[in-house]
Amino acid sequence: MYKTNKVKIIITTARSSLFKDATIKQLQKYNIPYDNIIFDLYHAQRILINDYSNTNKYPTSISINLKRDTDELANILI
């Protein structure tokens, strides 16, 4: 999916931005692609809100929920 260059991956995390460098190193170690990371979120439900226009009348956002410490992401981003 990511290799098509038609998507942007934004990672959201409750992890403190104090761990930004360690997080980026971990993502690089496992070759996990991303465009941006948002740190310091509350450890709570997150809601994705995305608009769409008349030029593309179909909803264009996808939210993926992953169980922590699994390899599920690798299968999704192929």
mmCIF file of the N, C-alpha and C atoms, coordinates in Angstrom:
data_MODEL
# 
_entry.id   MODEL 
# 
loop_
_atom_site.group_PDB 
_atom_site.id 
_atom_site.type_symbol 
_atom_site.label_atom_id 
_atom_site.label_alt_id 
_atom_site.label_comp_id 
_atom_site.label_asym_id 
_atom_site.label_entity_id 
_atom_site.label_seq_id 
_atom_site.pdbx_PDB_ins_code 
_atom_site.Cartn_x 
_atom_site.Cartn_y 
_atom_site.Cartn_z 
_atom_site.occupancy 
_atom_site.B_iso_or_equiv 
_atom_site.pdbx_formal_charge 
_atom_site.auth_seq_id 
_atom_site.auth_comp_id 
_atom_site.auth_asym_id 
_atom_site.auth_atom_id 
_atom_site.pdbx_PDB_model_num 
ATOM 1   N N  . MET A 1 1  ? 0.834   -1.187 0.000  1.00 0.00 ? 1  MET A N  1 
ATOM 2   C CA . MET A 1 1  ? 0.000   0.000  0.000  1.00 0.00 ? 1  MET A CA 1 
ATOM 3   C C  . MET A 1 1  ? 0.881   1.255  0.000  1.00 0.00 ? 1  MET A C  1 
ATOM 4   N N  . TYR A 1 2  ? 1.833   1.324  0.897  1.00 0.00 ? 2  TYR A N  1 
ATOM 5   C CA . TYR A 1 2  ? 2.664   2.521  1.022  1.00 0.00 ? 2  TYR A CA 1 
ATOM 6   C C  . TYR A 1 2  ? 3.531   2.734  -0.216 1.00 0.00 ? 2  TYR A C  1 
ATOM 7   N N  . LYS A 1 3  ? 3.961   1.643  -0.816 1.00 0.00 ? 3  LYS A N  1 
ATOM 8   C CA . LYS A 1 3  ? 4.864   1.721  -1.962 1.00 0.00 ? 3  LYS A CA 1 
ATOM 9   C C  . LYS A 1 3  ? 4.210   2.331  -3.200 1.00 0.00 ? 3  LYS A C  1 
ATOM 10  N N  . THR A 1 4  ? 2.904   2.512  -3.190 1.00 0.00 ? 4  THR A N  1 
ATOM 11  C CA . THR A 1 4  ? 2.214   3.121  -4.326 1.00 0.00 ? 4  THR A CA 1 
ATOM 12  C C  . THR A 1 4  ? 2.448   4.622  -4.399 1.00 0.00 ? 4  THR A C  1 
ATOM 13  N N  . ASN A 1 5  ? 2.935   5.215  -3.325 1.00 0.00 ? 5  ASN A N  1 
ATOM 14  C CA . ASN A 1 5  ? 3.121   6.670  -3.219 1.00 0.00 ? 5  ASN A CA 1 
ATOM 15  C C  . ASN A 1 5  ? 1.811   7.432  -3.348 1.00 0.00 ? 5  ASN A C  1 
ATOM 16  N N  . LYS A 1 6  ? 0.714   6.765  -3.046 1.00 0.00 ? 6  LYS A N  1 
ATOM 17  C CA . LYS A 1 6  ? -0.601  7.405  -3.092 1.00 0.00 ? 6  LYS A CA 1 
ATOM 18  C C  . LYS A 1 6  ? -1.225  7.518  -1.710 1.00 0.00 ? 6  LYS A C  1 
ATOM 19  N N  . VAL A 1 7  ? -0.449  7.229  -0.693 1.00 0.00 ? 7  VAL A N  1 
ATOM 20  C CA . VAL A 1 7  ? -0.951  7.311  0.680  1.00 0.00 ? 7  VAL A CA 1 
ATOM 21  C C  . VAL A 1 7  ? 0.059   8.035  1.560  1.00 0.00 ? 7  VAL A C  1 
ATOM 22  N N  . LYS A 1 8  ? -0.418  8.544  2.654  1.00 0.00 ? 8  LYS A N  1 
ATOM 23  C CA . LYS A 1 8  ? 0.439   9.090  3.703  1.00 0.00 ? 8  LYS A CA 1 
ATOM 24  C C  . LYS A 1 8  ? 0.102   8.336  4.971  1.00 0.00 ? 8  LYS A C  1 
ATOM 25  N N  . ILE A 1 9  ? 1.129   7.950  5.690  1.00 0.00 ? 9  ILE A N  1 
ATOM 26  C CA . ILE A 1 9  ? 0.930   7.249  6.961  1.00 0.00 ? 9  ILE A CA 1 
ATOM 27  C C  . ILE A 1 9  ? 1.305   8.194  8.083  1.00 0.00 ? 9  ILE A C  1 
ATOM 28  N N  . ILE A 1 10 ? 0.344   8.440  8.952  1.00 0.00 ? 10 ILE A N  1 
ATOM 29  C CA . ILE A 1 10 ? 0.556   9.283  10.122 1.00 0.00 ? 10 ILE A CA 1 
ATOM 30  C C  . ILE A 1 10 ? 0.343   8.398  11.344 1.00 0.00 ? 10 ILE A C  1 
ATOM 31  N N  . ILE A 1 11 ? 1.386   8.250  12.126 1.00 0.00 ? 11 ILE A N  1 
ATOM 32  C CA . ILE A 1 11 ? 1.325   7.416  13.325 1.00 0.00 ? 11 ILE A CA 1 
ATOM 33  C C  . ILE A 1 11 ? 0.925   8.298  14.496 1.00 0.00 ? 11 ILE A C  1 
ATOM 34  N N  . THR A 1 12 ? -0.038  7.834  15.278 1.00 0.00 ? 12 THR A N  1 
ATOM 35  C CA . THR A 1 12 ? -0.422  8.542  16.498 1.00 0.00 ? 12 THR A CA 1 
ATOM 36  C C  . THR A 1 12 ? -0.055  7.676  17.690 1.00 0.00 ? 12 THR A C  1 
ATOM 37  N N  . THR A 1 13 ? 0.424   8.330  18.736 1.00 0.00 ? 13 THR A N  1 
ATOM 38  C CA . THR A 1 13 ? 0.860   7.576  19.910 1.00 0.00 ? 13 THR A CA 1 
ATOM 39  C C  . THR A 1 13 ? 0.727   8.398  21.187 1.00 0.00 ? 13 THR A C  1 
ATOM 40  N N  . ALA A 1 14 ? 0.470   7.700  22.252 1.00 0.00 ? 14 ALA A N  1 
ATOM 41  C CA . ALA A 1 14 ? 0.462   8.336  23.567 1.00 0.00 ? 14 ALA A CA 1 
ATOM 42  C C  . ALA A 1 14 ? 1.884   8.417  24.122 1.00 0.00 ? 14 ALA A C  1 
ATOM 43  N N  . ARG A 1 15 ? 2.810   7.814  23.409 1.00 0.00 ? 15 ARG A N  1 
ATOM 44  C CA . ARG A 1 15 ? 4.213   7.843  23.836 1.00 0.00 ? 15 ARG A CA 1 
ATOM 45  C C  . ARG A 1 15 ? 4.685   9.293  23.931 1.00 0.00 ? 15 ARG A C  1 
ATOM 46  N N  . SER A 1 16 ? 5.431   9.592  24.963 1.00 0.00 ? 16 SER A N  1 
ATOM 47  C CA . SER A 1 16 ? 5.947   10.941 25.158 1.00 0.00 ? 16 SER A CA 1 
ATOM 48  C C  . SER A 1 16 ? 6.920   11.316 24.046 1.00 0.00 ? 16 SER A C  1 
ATOM 49  N N  . SER A 1 17 ? 6.897   12.573 23.657 1.00 0.00 ? 17 SER A N  1 
ATOM 50  C CA . SER A 1 17 ? 7.841   13.050 22.645 1.00 0.00 ? 17 SER A CA 1 
ATOM 51  C C  . SER A 1 17 ? 9.281   12.984 23.146 1.00 0.00 ? 17 SER A C  1 
ATOM 52  N N  . LEU A 1 18 ? 9.456   12.763 24.443 1.00 0.00 ? 18 LEU A N  1 
ATOM 53  C CA . LEU A 1 18 ? 10.804  12.548 24.983 1.00 0.00 ? 18 LEU A CA 1 
ATOM 54  C C  . LEU A 1 18 ? 11.429  11.292 24.367 1.00 0.00 ? 18 LEU A C  1 
ATOM 55  N N  . PHE A 1 19 ? 10.589  10.380 23.865 1.00 0.00 ? 19 PHE A N  1 
ATOM 56  C CA . PHE A 1 19 ? 11.059  9.133  23.266 1.00 0.00 ? 19 PHE A CA 1 
ATOM 57  C C  . PHE A 1 19 ? 11.041  9.179  21.738 1.00 0.00 ? 19 PHE A C  1 
ATOM 58  N N  . LYS A 1 20 ? 11.001  10.382 21.187 1.00 0.00 ? 20 LYS A N  1 
ATOM 59  C CA . LYS A 1 20 ? 10.926  10.529 19.729 1.00 0.00 ? 20 LYS A CA 1 
ATOM 60  C C  . LYS A 1 20 ? 12.094  9.845  19.017 1.00 0.00 ? 20 LYS A C  1 
ATOM 61  N N  . ASP A 1 21 ? 13.305  10.122 19.445 1.00 0.00 ? 21 ASP A N  1 
ATOM 62  C CA . ASP A 1 21 ? 14.476  9.533  18.786 1.00 0.00 ? 21 ASP A CA 1 
ATOM 63  C C  . ASP A 1 21 ? 14.455  8.005  18.870 1.00 0.00 ? 21 ASP A C  1 
ATOM 64  N N  . ALA A 1 22 ? 14.141  7.472  20.035 1.00 0.00 ? 22 ALA A N  1 
ATOM 65  C CA . ALA A 1 22 ? 14.092  6.015  20.221 1.00 0.00 ? 22 ALA A CA 1 
ATOM 66  C C  . ALA A 1 22 ? 12.988  5.402  19.361 1.00 0.00 ? 22 ALA A C  1 
ATOM 67  N N  . THR A 1 23 ? 11.870  6.089  19.259 1.00 0.00 ? 23 THR A N  1 
ATOM 68  C CA . THR A 1 23 ? 10.750  5.599  18.446 1.00 0.00 ? 23 THR A CA 1 
ATOM 69  C C  . THR A 1 23 ? 11.130  5.559  16.974 1.00 0.00 ? 23 THR A C  1 
ATOM 70  N N  . ILE A 1 24 ? 11.746  6.603  16.489 1.00 0.00 ? 24 ILE A N  1 
ATOM 71  C CA . ILE A 1 24 ? 12.162  6.652  15.088 1.00 0.00 ? 24 ILE A CA 1 
ATOM 72  C C  . ILE A 1 24 ? 13.187  5.558  14.794 1.00 0.00 ? 24 ILE A C  1 
ATOM 73  N N  . LYS A 1 25 ? 14.124  5.345  15.695 1.00 0.00 ? 25 LYS A N  1 
ATOM 74  C CA . LYS A 1 25 ? 15.108  4.275  15.506 1.00 0.00 ? 25 LYS A CA 1 
ATOM 75  C C  . LYS A 1 25 ? 14.426  2.910  15.449 1.00 0.00 ? 25 LYS A C  1 
ATOM 76  N N  . GLN A 1 26 ? 13.428  2.712  16.289 1.00 0.00 ? 26 GLN A N  1 
ATOM 77  C CA . GLN A 1 26 ? 12.706  1.436  16.303 1.00 0.00 ? 26 GLN A CA 1 
ATOM 78  C C  . GLN A 1 26 ? 11.939  1.244  14.991 1.00 0.00 ? 26 GLN A C  1 
ATOM 79  N N  . LEU A 1 27 ? 11.297  2.277  14.507 1.00 0.00 ? 27 LEU A N  1 
ATOM 80  C CA . LEU A 1 27 ? 10.576  2.188  13.231 1.00 0.00 ? 27 LEU A CA 1 
ATOM 81  C C  . LEU A 1 27 ? 11.538  1.886  12.082 1.00 0.00 ? 27 LEU A C  1 
ATOM 82  N N  . GLN A 1 28 ? 12.701  2.521  12.100 1.00 0.00 ? 28 GLN A N  1 
ATOM 83  C CA . GLN A 1 28 ? 13.706  2.267  11.066 1.00 0.00 ? 28 GLN A CA 1 
ATOM 84  C C  . GLN A 1 28 ? 14.235  0.832  11.150 1.00 0.00 ? 28 GLN A C  1 
ATOM 85  N N  . LYS A 1 29 ? 14.460  0.366  12.366 1.00 0.00 ? 29 LYS A N  1 
ATOM 86  C CA . LYS A 1 29 ? 14.980  -0.992 12.569 1.00 0.00 ? 29 LYS A CA 1 
ATOM 87  C C  . LYS A 1 29 ? 14.066  -2.030 11.929 1.00 0.00 ? 29 LYS A C  1 
ATOM 88  N N  . TYR A 1 30 ? 12.765  -1.823 12.038 1.00 0.00 ? 30 TYR A N  1 
ATOM 89  C CA . TYR A 1 30 ? 11.795  -2.779 11.504 1.00 0.00 ? 30 TYR A CA 1 
ATOM 90  C C  . TYR A 1 30 ? 11.236  -2.356 10.142 1.00 0.00 ? 30 TYR A C  1 
ATOM 91  N N  . ASN A 1 31 ? 11.864  -1.361 9.531  1.00 0.00 ? 31 ASN A N  1 
ATOM 92  C CA . ASN A 1 31 ? 11.458  -0.886 8.192  1.00 0.00 ? 31 ASN A CA 1 
ATOM 93  C C  . ASN A 1 31 ? 9.978   -0.531 8.119  1.00 0.00 ? 31 ASN A C  1 
ATOM 94  N N  . ILE A 1 32 ? 9.494   0.167  9.123  1.00 0.00 ? 32 ILE A N  1 
ATOM 95  C CA . ILE A 1 32 ? 8.094   0.601  9.144  1.00 0.00 ? 32 ILE A CA 1 
ATOM 96  C C  . ILE A 1 32 ? 8.023   2.005  8.552  1.00 0.00 ? 32 ILE A C  1 
ATOM 97  N N  . PRO A 1 33 ? 7.344   2.134  7.432  1.00 0.00 ? 33 PRO A N  1 
ATOM 98  C CA . PRO A 1 33 ? 7.269   3.445  6.783  1.00 0.00 ? 33 PRO A CA 1 
ATOM 99  C C  . PRO A 1 33 ? 6.260   4.361  7.470  1.00 0.00 ? 33 PRO A C  1 
ATOM 100 N N  . TYR A 1 34 ? 6.513   5.655  7.382  1.00 0.00 ? 34 TYR A N  1 
ATOM 101 C CA . TYR A 1 34 ? 5.582   6.647  7.929  1.00 0.00 ? 34 TYR A CA 1 
ATOM 102 C C  . TYR A 1 34 ? 5.942   8.000  7.354  1.00 0.00 ? 34 TYR A C  1 
ATOM 103 N N  . ASP A 1 35 ? 5.003   8.915  7.390  1.00 0.00 ? 35 ASP A N  1 
ATOM 104 C CA . ASP A 1 35 ? 5.248   10.282 6.941  1.00 0.00 ? 35 ASP A CA 1 
ATOM 105 C C  . ASP A 1 35 ? 5.333   11.265 8.095  1.00 0.00 ? 35 ASP A C  1 
ATOM 106 N N  . ASN A 1 36 ? 4.616   10.965 9.165  1.00 0.00 ? 36 ASN A N  1 
ATOM 107 C CA . ASN A 1 36 ? 4.604   11.856 10.320 1.00 0.00 ? 36 ASN A CA 1 
ATOM 108 C C  . ASN A 1 36 ? 4.235   11.039 11.557 1.00 0.00 ? 36 ASN A C  1 
ATOM 109 N N  . ILE A 1 37 ? 4.661   11.511 12.706 1.00 0.00 ? 37 ILE A N  1 
ATOM 110 C CA . ILE A 1 37 ? 4.298   10.880 13.977 1.00 0.00 ? 37 ILE A CA 1 
ATOM 111 C C  . ILE A 1 37 ? 3.778   11.977 14.899 1.00 0.00 ? 37 ILE A C  1 
ATOM 112 N N  . ILE A 1 38 ? 2.640   11.726 15.500 1.00 0.00 ? 38 ILE A N  1 
ATOM 113 C CA . ILE A 1 38 ? 2.084   12.653 16.486 1.00 0.00 ? 38 ILE A CA 1 
ATOM 114 C C  . ILE A 1 38 ? 2.235   11.994 17.854 1.00 0.00 ? 38 ILE A C  1 
ATOM 115 N N  . PHE A 1 39 ? 3.022   12.617 18.714 1.00 0.00 ? 39 PHE A N  1 
ATOM 116 C CA . PHE A 1 39 ? 3.297   12.108 20.051 1.00 0.00 ? 39 PHE A CA 1 
ATOM 117 C C  . PHE A 1 39 ? 2.412   12.805 21.089 1.00 0.00 ? 39 PHE A C  1 
ATOM 118 N N  . ASP A 1 40 ? 2.501   12.347 22.308 1.00 0.00 ? 40 ASP A N  1 
ATOM 119 C CA . ASP A 1 40 ? 1.905   13.002 23.487 1.00 0.00 ? 40 ASP A CA 1 
ATOM 120 C C  . ASP A 1 40 ? 0.379   13.018 23.484 1.00 0.00 ? 40 ASP A C  1 
ATOM 121 N N  . LEU A 1 41 ? -0.247  12.069 22.812 1.00 0.00 ? 41 LEU A N  1 
ATOM 122 C CA . LEU A 1 41 ? -1.710  11.996 22.848 1.00 0.00 ? 41 LEU A CA 1 
ATOM 123 C C  . LEU A 1 41 ? -2.164  11.333 24.135 1.00 0.00 ? 41 LEU A C  1 
ATOM 124 N N  . TYR A 1 42 ? -3.406  11.539 24.483 1.00 0.00 ? 42 TYR A N  1 
ATOM 125 C CA . TYR A 1 42 ? -3.948  10.867 25.654 1.00 0.00 ? 42 TYR A CA 1 
ATOM 126 C C  . TYR A 1 42 ? -4.044  9.376  25.381 1.00 0.00 ? 42 TYR A C  1 
ATOM 127 N N  . HIS A 1 43 ? -3.886  8.592  26.410 1.00 0.00 ? 43 HIS A N  1 
ATOM 128 C CA . HIS A 1 43 ? -4.040  7.135  26.307 1.00 0.00 ? 43 HIS A CA 1 
ATOM 129 C C  . HIS A 1 43 ? -5.539  6.852  26.356 1.00 0.00 ? 43 HIS A C  1 
ATOM 130 N N  . ALA A 1 44 ? -6.192  7.109  25.229 1.00 0.00 ? 44 ALA A N  1 
ATOM 131 C CA . ALA A 1 44 ? -7.649  7.019  25.155 1.00 0.00 ? 44 ALA A CA 1 
ATOM 132 C C  . ALA A 1 44 ? -8.062  6.804  23.706 1.00 0.00 ? 44 ALA A C  1 
ATOM 133 N N  . GLN A 1 45 ? -9.344  6.681  23.469 1.00 0.00 ? 45 GLN A N  1 
ATOM 134 C CA . GLN A 1 45 ? -9.873  6.503  22.123 1.00 0.00 ? 45 GLN A CA 1 
ATOM 135 C C  . GLN A 1 45 ? -9.509  7.692  21.242 1.00 0.00 ? 45 GLN A C  1 
ATOM 136 N N  . ARG A 1 46 ? -9.177  7.402  19.994 1.00 0.00 ? 46 ARG A N  1 
ATOM 137 C CA . ARG A 1 46 ? -8.875  8.455  19.027 1.00 0.00 ? 46 ARG A CA 1 
ATOM 138 C C  . ARG A 1 46 ? -9.874  8.350  17.894 1.00 0.00 ? 46 ARG A C  1 
ATOM 139 N N  . ILE A 1 47 ? -10.319 9.468  17.414 1.00 0.00 ? 47 ILE A N  1 
ATOM 140 C CA . ILE A 1 47 ? -11.307 9.499  16.342 1.00 0.00 ? 47 ILE A CA 1 
ATOM 141 C C  . ILE A 1 47 ? -10.694 10.208 15.144 1.00 0.00 ? 47 ILE A C  1 
ATOM 142 N N  . LEU A 1 48 ? -10.721 9.555  14.001 1.00 0.00 ? 48 LEU A N  1 
ATOM 143 C CA . LEU A 1 48 ? -10.211 10.126 12.767 1.00 0.00 ? 48 LEU A CA 1 
ATOM 144 C C  . LEU A 1 48 ? -11.354 10.836 12.050 1.00 0.00 ? 48 LEU A C  1 
ATOM 145 N N  . ILE A 1 49 ? -11.132 12.106 11.716 1.00 0.00 ? 49 ILE A N  1 
ATOM 146 C CA . ILE A 1 49 ? -12.124 12.871 10.961 1.00 0.00 ? 49 ILE A CA 1 
ATOM 147 C C  . ILE A 1 49 ? -11.468 13.312 9.655  1.00 0.00 ? 49 ILE A C  1 
ATOM 148 N N  . ASN A 1 50 ? -12.088 12.958 8.551  1.00 0.00 ? 50 ASN A N  1 
ATOM 149 C CA . ASN A 1 50 ? -11.527 13.263 7.244  1.00 0.00 ? 50 ASN A CA 1 
ATOM 150 C C  . ASN A 1 50 ? -12.659 13.696 6.315  1.00 0.00 ? 50 ASN A C  1 
ATOM 151 N N  . ASP A 1 51 ? -12.466 14.807 5.633  1.00 0.00 ? 51 ASP A N  1 
ATOM 152 C CA . ASP A 1 51 ? -13.507 15.248 4.696  1.00 0.00 ? 51 ASP A CA 1 
ATOM 153 C C  . ASP A 1 51 ? -13.219 14.715 3.298  1.00 0.00 ? 51 ASP A C  1 
ATOM 154 N N  . TYR A 1 52 ? -14.192 14.801 2.425  1.00 0.00 ? 52 TYR A N  1 
ATOM 155 C CA . TYR A 1 52 ? -14.004 14.472 1.018  1.00 0.00 ? 52 TYR A CA 1 
ATOM 156 C C  . TYR A 1 52 ? -14.823 15.437 0.190  1.00 0.00 ? 52 TYR A C  1 
ATOM 157 N N  . SER A 1 53 ? -14.460 15.559 -1.078 1.00 0.00 ? 53 SER A N  1 
ATOM 158 C CA . SER A 1 53 ? -15.055 16.615 -1.901 1.00 0.00 ? 53 SER A CA 1 
ATOM 159 C C  . SER A 1 53 ? -15.850 16.065 -3.073 1.00 0.00 ? 53 SER A C  1 
ATOM 160 N N  . ASN A 1 54 ? -16.399 16.958 -3.862 1.00 0.00 ? 54 ASN A N  1 
ATOM 161 C CA . ASN A 1 54 ? -17.160 16.563 -5.047 1.00 0.00 ? 54 ASN A CA 1 
ATOM 162 C C  . ASN A 1 54 ? -16.287 15.879 -6.093 1.00 0.00 ? 54 ASN A C  1 
ATOM 163 N N  . THR A 1 55 ? -15.000 16.188 -6.108 1.00 0.00 ? 55 THR A N  1 
ATOM 164 C CA . THR A 1 55 ? -14.108 15.558 -7.089 1.00 0.00 ? 55 THR A CA 1 
ATOM 165 C C  . THR A 1 55 ? -13.823 14.105 -6.750 1.00 0.00 ? 55 THR A C  1 
ATOM 166 N N  . ASN A 1 56 ? -13.991 13.737 -5.512 1.00 0.00 ? 56 ASN A N  1 
ATOM 167 C CA . ASN A 1 56 ? -13.863 12.342 -5.092 1.00 0.00 ? 56 ASN A CA 1 
ATOM 168 C C  . ASN A 1 56 ? -14.918 12.138 -4.016 1.00 0.00 ? 56 ASN A C  1 
ATOM 169 N N  . LYS A 1 57 ? -16.086 11.696 -4.410 1.00 0.00 ? 57 LYS A N  1 
ATOM 170 C CA . LYS A 1 57 ? -17.224 11.655 -3.496 1.00 0.00 ? 57 LYS A CA 1 
ATOM 171 C C  . LYS A 1 57 ? -17.213 10.467 -2.543 1.00 0.00 ? 57 LYS A C  1 
ATOM 172 N N  . TYR A 1 58 ? -16.144 9.684  -2.574 1.00 0.00 ? 58 TYR A N  1 
ATOM 173 C CA . TYR A 1 58 ? -16.068 8.518  -1.696 1.00 0.00 ? 58 TYR A CA 1 
ATOM 174 C C  . TYR A 1 58 ? -15.141 8.802  -0.520 1.00 0.00 ? 58 TYR A C  1 
ATOM 175 N N  . PRO A 1 59 ? -15.506 8.371  0.662  1.00 0.00 ? 59 PRO A N  1 
ATOM 176 C CA . PRO A 1 59 ? -14.616 8.560  1.819  1.00 0.00 ? 59 PRO A CA 1 
ATOM 177 C C  . PRO A 1 59 ? -13.231 7.979  1.526  1.00 0.00 ? 59 PRO A C  1 
ATOM 178 N N  . THR A 1 60 ? -12.217 8.726  1.878  1.00 0.00 ? 60 THR A N  1 
ATOM 179 C CA . THR A 1 60 ? -10.860 8.347  1.503  1.00 0.00 ? 60 THR A CA 1 
ATOM 180 C C  . THR A 1 60 ? -9.931  8.038  2.670  1.00 0.00 ? 60 THR A C  1 
ATOM 181 N N  . SER A 1 61 ? -10.428 7.987  3.866  1.00 0.00 ? 61 SER A N  1 
ATOM 182 C CA . SER A 1 61 ? -9.542  7.698  4.986  1.00 0.00 ? 61 SER A CA 1 
ATOM 183 C C  . SER A 1 61 ? -9.798  6.288  5.513  1.00 0.00 ? 61 SER A C  1 
ATOM 184 N N  . ILE A 1 62 ? -8.742  5.725  6.059  1.00 0.00 ? 62 ILE A N  1 
ATOM 185 C CA . ILE A 1 62 ? -8.813  4.401  6.666  1.00 0.00 ? 62 ILE A CA 1 
ATOM 186 C C  . ILE A 1 62 ? -8.097  4.483  8.008  1.00 0.00 ? 62 ILE A C  1 
ATOM 187 N N  . SER A 1 63 ? -8.694  3.908  8.999  1.00 0.00 ? 63 SER A N  1 
ATOM 188 C CA . SER A 1 63 ? -8.061  3.815  10.298 1.00 0.00 ? 63 SER A CA 1 
ATOM 189 C C  . SER A 1 63 ? -7.773  2.344  10.571 1.00 0.00 ? 63 SER A C  1 
ATOM 190 N N  . ILE A 1 64 ? -6.564  2.058  11.009 1.00 0.00 ? 64 ILE A N  1 
ATOM 191 C CA . ILE A 1 64 ? -6.169  0.682  11.294 1.00 0.00 ? 64 ILE A CA 1 
ATOM 192 C C  . ILE A 1 64 ? -5.821  0.583  12.775 1.00 0.00 ? 64 ILE A C  1 
ATOM 193 N N  . ASN A 1 65 ? -6.457  -0.325 13.457 1.00 0.00 ? 65 ASN A N  1 
ATOM 194 C CA . ASN A 1 65 ? -6.152  -0.572 14.860 1.00 0.00 ? 65 ASN A CA 1 
ATOM 195 C C  . ASN A 1 65 ? -5.348  -1.856 14.969 1.00 0.00 ? 65 ASN A C  1 
ATOM 196 N N  . LEU A 1 66 ? -4.208  -1.775 15.643 1.00 0.00 ? 66 LEU A N  1 
ATOM 197 C CA . LEU A 1 66 ? -3.328  -2.923 15.790 1.00 0.00 ? 66 LEU A CA 1 
ATOM 198 C C  . LEU A 1 66 ? -3.174  -3.306 17.253 1.00 0.00 ? 66 LEU A C  1 
ATOM 199 N N  . LYS A 1 67 ? -3.185  -4.585 17.496 1.00 0.00 ? 67 LYS A N  1 
ATOM 200 C CA . LYS A 1 67 ? -2.889  -5.054 18.844 1.00 0.00 ? 67 LYS A CA 1 
ATOM 201 C C  . LYS A 1 67 ? -1.397  -4.819 19.089 1.00 0.00 ? 67 LYS A C  1 
ATOM 202 N N  . ARG A 1 68 ? -1.070  -4.324 20.253 1.00 0.00 ? 68 ARG A N  1 
ATOM 203 C CA . ARG A 1 68 ? 0.306   -3.994 20.586 1.00 0.00 ? 68 ARG A CA 1 
ATOM 204 C C  . ARG A 1 68 ? 1.211   -5.228 20.521 1.00 0.00 ? 68 ARG A C  1 
ATOM 205 N N  . ASP A 1 69 ? 2.426   -5.007 20.078 1.00 0.00 ? 69 ASP A N  1 
ATOM 206 C CA . ASP A 1 69 ? 3.478   -6.026 20.033 1.00 0.00 ? 69 ASP A CA 1 
ATOM 207 C C  . ASP A 1 69 ? 3.135   -7.222 19.156 1.00 0.00 ? 69 ASP A C  1 
ATOM 208 N N  . THR A 1 70 ? 2.510   -6.947 18.017 1.00 0.00 ? 70 THR A N  1 
ATOM 209 C CA . THR A 1 70 ? 2.240   -8.004 17.040 1.00 0.00 ? 70 THR A CA 1 
ATOM 210 C C  . THR A 1 70 ? 2.893   -7.624 15.714 1.00 0.00 ? 70 THR A C  1 
ATOM 211 N N  . ASP A 1 71 ? 2.891   -8.550 14.780 1.00 0.00 ? 71 ASP A N  1 
ATOM 212 C CA . ASP A 1 71 ? 3.453   -8.300 13.452 1.00 0.00 ? 71 ASP A CA 1 
ATOM 213 C C  . ASP A 1 71 ? 2.373   -7.987 12.432 1.00 0.00 ? 71 ASP A C  1 
ATOM 214 N N  . GLU A 1 72 ? 1.203   -7.583 12.864 1.00 0.00 ? 72 GLU A N  1 
ATOM 215 C CA . GLU A 1 72 ? 0.083   -7.346 11.960 1.00 0.00 ? 72 GLU A CA 1 
ATOM 216 C C  . GLU A 1 72 ? 0.372   -6.263 10.930 1.00 0.00 ? 72 GLU A C  1 
ATOM 217 N N  . LEU A 1 73 ? 1.111   -5.233 11.308 1.00 0.00 ? 73 LEU A N  1 
ATOM 218 C CA . LEU A 1 73 ? 1.348   -4.106 10.409 1.00 0.00 ? 73 LEU A CA 1 
ATOM 219 C C  . LEU A 1 73 ? 2.063   -4.541 9.138  1.00 0.00 ? 73 LEU A C  1 
ATOM 220 N N  . ALA A 1 74 ? 3.014   -5.438 9.265  1.00 0.00 ? 74 ALA A N  1 
ATOM 221 C CA . ALA A 1 74 ? 3.765   -5.893 8.089  1.00 0.00 ? 74 ALA A CA 1 
ATOM 222 C C  . ALA A 1 74 ? 2.836   -6.477 7.034  1.00 0.00 ? 74 ALA A C  1 
ATOM 223 N N  . ASN A 1 75 ? 1.810   -7.184 7.433  1.00 0.00 ? 75 ASN A N  1 
ATOM 224 C CA . ASN A 1 75 ? 0.873   -7.779 6.481  1.00 0.00 ? 75 ASN A CA 1 
ATOM 225 C C  . ASN A 1 75 ? -0.037  -6.731 5.841  1.00 0.00 ? 75 ASN A C  1 
ATOM 226 N N  . ILE A 1 76 ? -0.298  -5.647 6.529  1.00 0.00 ? 76 ILE A N  1 
ATOM 227 C CA . ILE A 1 76 ? -1.202  -4.612 6.017  1.00 0.00 ? 76 ILE A CA 1 
ATOM 228 C C  . ILE A 1 76 ? -0.489  -3.700 5.026  1.00 0.00 ? 76 ILE A C  1 
ATOM 229 N N  . LEU A 1 77 ? 0.771   -3.391 5.262  1.00 0.00 ? 77 LEU A N  1 
ATOM 230 C CA . LEU A 1 77 ? 1.481   -2.402 4.453  1.00 0.00 ? 77 LEU A CA 1 
ATOM 231 C C  . LEU A 1 77 ? 2.156   -2.977 3.221  1.00 0.00 ? 77 LEU A C  1 
ATOM 232 N N  . ILE A 1 78 ? 1.951   -4.216 2.927  1.00 0.00 ? 78 ILE A N  1 
ATOM 233 C CA . ILE A 1 78 ? 2.584   -4.839 1.756  1.00 0.00 ? 78 ILE A CA 1 
ATOM 234 C C  . ILE A 1 78 ? 2.059   -4.205 0.494  1.00 0.00 ? 78 ILE A C  1 
# 
